[in-house]
């Protein structure tokens, strides 16, 4: 299999996940701005999760760009990552509907950890099957370290959800912002 099928399938799943999340935004019953206020928690959860999924999509794009040969290990690892990401709309909806109740926020944190594990497994499967130049290896190692830090932040958000769920949400957003700007090493490596 060539990587274009892997990319096309993955892009389709990313698009479906983002579409499912936006469908959770219900139309208000009234026609006044005040009728939007009860929807604010759901909307904030949507924005946060959209950033999360969008960050994974851009980093997945960079990672798959390094693939020359697709193995069954890469296919299975990619499916696992996509499965983990497909859980995000459920958690997003629960957090919004419960208005950031501690249990929902803790589950959301756990679900945010899972794609980090999936991405690491995929990265290792690609690294095992494909030969990378030293510059790509260095760029991916740097990205991997940032990924481990993100997983630690999500893990810290689990107990914080029971102290104050807003602190967990701040960690989620800080992590998303950290990933919005692609790594300069990766961008430079791919432009060469």
C-alpha positions as CSV (number, residue, x, y, z in Angstrom):
1,X,0.0,0.0,0.0
2,X,1.3,3.5,-0.7
3,X,0.9,6.2,1.8
4,X,-1.7,8.2,-0.2
5,X,-4.4,5.7,0.9
6,X,-3.2,6.0,4.5
7,X,-3.4,9.8,4.3
8,X,-6.8,9.9,2.6
9,X,-8.4,7.5,5.1
10,X,-6.9,9.3,8.0
11,X,-8.0,12.7,6.7
12,X,-11.5,11.4,6.3
13,X,-11.6,10.1,9.9
14,X,-10.3,13.5,11.1
15,X,-13.0,15.3,9.2
16,X,-15.7,13.0,10.5
17,X,-14.6,13.5,14.1
18,X,-14.6,17.3,13.7
19,X,-18.1,17.1,12.1
20,X,-19.5,15.0,14.9
21,X,-18.3,17.5,17.4
22,X,-20.0,20.5,15.7
23,X,-23.2,18.5,15.6
24,X,-23.3,18.7,19.4
25,X,-23.9,22.4,19.2
26,X,-27.6,22.6,19.5
27,X,-29.6,25.6,18.1
28,X,-31.1,27.7,21.0
29,X,-34.8,27.7,21.5
30,X,-35.1,31.5,21.5
31,X,-33.9,34.3,19.3
32,X,-32.1,36.5,21.8
33,X,-28.4,36.6,22.7
34,X,-29.2,35.5,26.2
35,X,-30.5,32.2,24.8
36,X,-27.0,31.5,23.7
37,X,-25.6,31.6,27.3
38,X,-26.7,28.0,28.3
39,X,-24.8,26.8,25.2
40,X,-21.5,28.4,26.3
41,X,-20.0,25.4,28.1
42,X,-20.7,23.1,25.1
43,X,-19.3,25.7,22.7
44,X,-16.1,26.2,24.8
45,X,-15.7,22.4,24.9
46,X,-16.1,22.3,21.2
47,X,-13.5,25.0,20.6
48,X,-11.0,23.2,22.9
49,X,-11.5,19.8,21.3
50,X,-11.4,21.3,17.8
51,X,-7.9,22.7,18.6
52,X,-6.9,19.3,20.0
53,X,-8.0,17.4,16.9
54,X,-6.6,20.1,14.6
55,X,-3.3,19.8,16.3
56,X,-3.2,16.1,15.9
57,X,-4.2,16.4,12.2
58,X,-1.3,18.8,11.5
59,X,1.2,16.7,13.4
60,X,-0.1,13.5,11.8
61,X,0.4,15.2,8.4
62,X,4.0,15.9,9.3
63,X,4.6,12.4,10.6
64,X,3.0,10.7,7.6
65,X,5.1,12.9,5.3
66,X,8.2,11.0,6.5
67,X,6.7,7.6,5.4
68,X,8.2,6.0,2.3
69,X,7.0,2.4,3.1
70,X,3.7,1.5,4.7
71,X,3.7,-1.7,6.8
72,X,0.9,-3.5,8.6
73,X,2.3,-2.2,11.9
74,X,1.9,1.4,10.6
75,X,-1.7,0.6,9.5
76,X,-2.7,-0.9,12.8
77,X,-0.9,1.9,14.8
78,X,-2.7,4.5,12.7
79,X,-6.1,2.8,13.3
80,X,-5.4,2.8,17.0
81,X,-4.6,6.5,17.0
82,X,-7.8,7.2,15.0
83,X,-9.8,5.1,17.4
84,X,-8.5,7.1,20.4
85,X,-9.2,10.4,18.6
86,X,-12.8,9.2,17.8
87,X,-13.5,9.1,21.6
88,X,-13.0,12.9,21.9
89,X,-16.5,13.9,20.7
90,X,-18.1,11.8,23.4
91,X,-16.0,13.3,26.1
92,X,-16.4,16.8,24.7
93,X,-20.2,16.4,24.7
94,X,-20.2,15.1,28.3
95,X,-18.0,17.9,29.6
96,X,-20.2,20.5,27.9
97,X,-23.5,19.0,29.0
98,X,-22.4,18.6,32.6
99,X,-20.9,22.1,32.6
100,X,-17.4,20.9,33.5
101,X,-18.3,18.5,36.4
102,X,-15.1,16.9,37.9
103,X,-15.9,13.3,36.7
104,X,-16.5,14.4,33.1
105,X,-13.3,16.6,33.1
106,X,-11.3,13.7,34.5
107,X,-12.6,11.3,31.8
108,X,-11.9,14.0,29.2
109,X,-8.3,14.1,30.5
110,X,-7.9,10.3,30.2
111,X,-9.3,10.4,26.7
112,X,-6.8,13.1,25.8
113,X,-4.0,10.9,27.1
114,X,-5.0,8.0,24.8
115,X,-4.2,9.7,21.5
116,X,-0.8,10.7,22.9
117,X,-0.1,7.0,23.5
118,X,-1.5,6.1,20.0
119,X,0.7,8.8,18.3
120,X,3.8,7.5,20.1
121,X,3.0,4.0,18.9
122,X,2.5,5.2,15.3
123,X,5.7,7.3,15.4
124,X,7.7,4.2,16.6
125,X,6.1,2.0,13.9
126,X,7.0,4.5,11.2
127,X,10.5,4.9,12.6
128,X,11.0,1.1,12.6
129,X,9.9,0.7,9.0
130,X,11.3,3.8,7.4
131,X,14.8,5.3,7.3
132,X,15.0,8.9,8.5
133,X,17.7,11.4,7.8
134,X,19.4,12.8,10.9
135,X,17.5,16.1,10.6
136,X,14.1,14.3,10.4
137,X,15.1,12.1,13.3
138,X,16.1,15.1,15.4
139,X,12.9,17.0,14.5
140,X,10.7,13.9,15.4
141,X,12.6,13.3,18.6
142,X,11.9,17.0,19.6
143,X,8.2,16.5,18.8
144,X,8.2,13.3,20.7
145,X,9.5,15.1,23.8
146,X,6.8,17.7,23.5
147,X,4.3,14.9,23.2
148,X,5.5,13.3,26.4
149,X,5.2,16.6,28.2
150,X,1.6,17.0,26.9
151,X,0.7,13.5,28.2
152,X,2.1,14.5,31.6
153,X,0.0,17.7,31.6
154,X,-3.1,15.7,30.8
155,X,-2.3,13.3,33.5
156,X,-1.9,16.1,36.0
157,X,-5.3,17.4,34.9
158,X,-7.0,14.2,36.2
159,X,-6.6,14.9,40.0
160,X,-6.9,18.6,39.4
161,X,-10.4,18.1,38.0
162,X,-11.4,17.1,41.6
163,X,-9.7,20.2,43.1
164,X,-11.0,22.7,40.5
165,X,-12.0,21.6,37.0
166,X,-11.1,25.0,35.6
167,X,-7.4,24.3,36.4
168,X,-7.7,21.2,34.3
169,X,-9.2,23.2,31.5
170,X,-6.4,25.7,31.7
171,X,-3.9,22.8,31.3
172,X,-5.8,21.5,28.3
173,X,-5.8,24.9,26.6
174,X,-2.2,25.5,27.4
175,X,-1.3,22.2,25.8
176,X,-3.3,23.0,22.7
177,X,-1.7,26.4,22.4
178,X,1.7,24.8,22.7
179,X,0.9,22.6,19.7
180,X,-0.7,25.3,17.5
181,X,2.6,26.5,16.1
182,X,4.3,23.7,14.3
183,X,7.9,22.9,15.3
184,X,10.4,25.1,13.5
185,X,12.6,22.0,13.1
186,X,9.9,20.0,11.4
187,X,9.0,22.9,9.1
188,X,12.6,23.6,8.2
189,X,13.3,19.9,7.6
190,X,10.4,19.5,5.2
191,X,11.2,22.7,3.3
192,X,14.7,21.4,2.5
